[in-house]
Amino acid sequence: MHTALWIVTALLAAAYFFGGAGKVVLAKERIHAFGPSAHWTEDFSEAGVKGIGAVEVLAAVGLVLPAVTDIAPVLVPVAAVGIMVLMTGAAVVRFRRKEFKLVAVDLVYLALAAFVAWGRFGPEAF
């Protein structure tokens, strides 16, 4: 179980770190040009997109750094809960935009974060 939690945590951290860093570094128009999965940026200001990116980067760091350094490892499941909140918001935005296939992707990320939160708050706490 511990290994499965680390694998899922590492995958989530990588996805959110690189995705969030891209949102922080790139202009909103450049992100929008990536394709239909990035058209949600139409609903947010430049600062809003960069803010979402910053939250994603912080969540990625929060998934890994506390456990690796053994400083406040309780922050790992807290970061996972934060990702769950973030993905709930993403699913709502996509649902309102009628992007139903992408809602399913958001729900998969939400489920993976829920698995990490459950595992680290419960049976495999640090």
C-alpha positions in Angstrom: 0.0 0.0 0.0 2.8 2.4 0.9 4.4 1.8 -2.5 1.2 2.4 -4.3 0.6 5.6 -2.4 4.1 6.8 -3.3 3.6 6.0 -7.0 0.3 7.8 -7.2 1.7 10.7 -5.2 4.7 11.0 -7.5 2.5 10.9 -10.6 0.2 13.6 -9.2 3.1 15.7 -8.1 4.7 15.6 -11.5 1.5 16.4 -13.3 0.6 19.3 -11.1 4.2 20.7 -10.9 4.7 20.8 -14.6 1.1 21.8 -15.5 1.1 24.5 -12.9 4.6 25.8 -13.9 3.4 26.1 -17.5 0.4 28.1 -16.3 2.7 30.4 -14.3 5.3 30.9 -17.1 3.2 31.0 -20.3 0.8 33.7 -21.4 -2.9 32.8 -21.2 -3.2 33.0 -25.0 -0.4 30.5 -25.4 -2.1 28.1 -23.0 -5.4 28.5 -24.8 -3.6 27.5 -28.1 -2.8 24.1 -26.7 -6.2 22.9 -27.8 -9.8 22.2 -26.5 -8.6 21.0 -23.1 -7.2 24.4 -22.4 -10.2 26.5 -23.6 -11.2 26.9 -19.9 -8.8 29.8 -19.8 -11.4 31.9 -21.6 -13.3 32.0 -18.3 -10.4 33.4 -16.3 -8.2 36.5 -16.3 -4.4 36.3 -16.9 -3.9 36.7 -13.2 -6.5 34.0 -12.4 -4.7 31.4 -14.7 -1.4 32.3 -13.1 -2.9 32.0 -9.6 -4.3 28.5 -10.5 -0.9 27.5 -11.7 0.8 28.7 -8.5 -1.7 26.7 -6.4 -0.9 23.6 -8.5 2.8 24.1 -8.0 2.4 24.5 -4.3 0.2 21.4 -4.1 2.8 19.4 -6.0 5.5 20.5 -3.6 3.1 19.8 -0.6 2.6 16.2 -1.8 6.3 15.3 -1.8 8.5 17.7 0.3 7.0 17.2 3.7 7.3 13.4 3.5 10.8 13.5 2.0 12.2 15.9 4.6 10.1 14.4 7.4 9.1 17.9 8.4 5.3 18.1 9.1 4.4 15.1 7.0 0.7 15.6 7.9 0.8 18.2 5.1 0.9 15.5 2.5 -2.7 14.5 2.9 -3.7 18.1 3.4 -2.1 18.9 0.0 -4.1 16.0 -1.5 -7.3 17.4 -0.1 -6.3 20.8 -1.6 -6.0 19.0 -5.0 -9.4 17.5 -4.5 -10.9 20.9 -4.0 -9.0 22.3 -7.0 -10.3 19.4 -9.2 -13.8 19.8 -7.9 -13.7 23.4 -9.1 -12.1 22.3 -12.5 -14.9 19.7 -13.0 -17.6 22.4 -12.2 -16.0 24.8 -14.8 -15.8 22.1 -17.4 -19.4 20.9 -16.7 -20.7 24.5 -17.1 -18.8 24.6 -20.4 -20.3 21.3 -21.4 -16.9 19.7 -21.8 -18.2 16.4 -20.4 -15.3 14.2 -21.5 -12.9 16.5 -19.7 -15.0 16.4 -16.6 -14.3 12.6 -16.5 -10.5 13.4 -16.6 -10.9 15.9 -13.7 -12.7 13.3 -11.7 -9.9 10.7 -12.2 -7.4 13.2 -10.8 -9.8 13.9 -8.0 -10.1 10.2 -7.2 -6.3 9.8 -7.3 -5.9 12.7 -4.8 -8.7 11.1 -2.7 -6.7 7.9 -2.6 -3.6 9.7 -1.4 -5.5 11.7 1.2 -7.3 8.5 2.5 -4.1 6.5 2.6 -2.0 9.1 4.3 -4.6 10.2 6.8 -5.5 6.6 7.5 -3.7 3.2 7.1 -0.4 4.4 5.8 0.1 7.7 7.7 3.7 8.8 8.1 
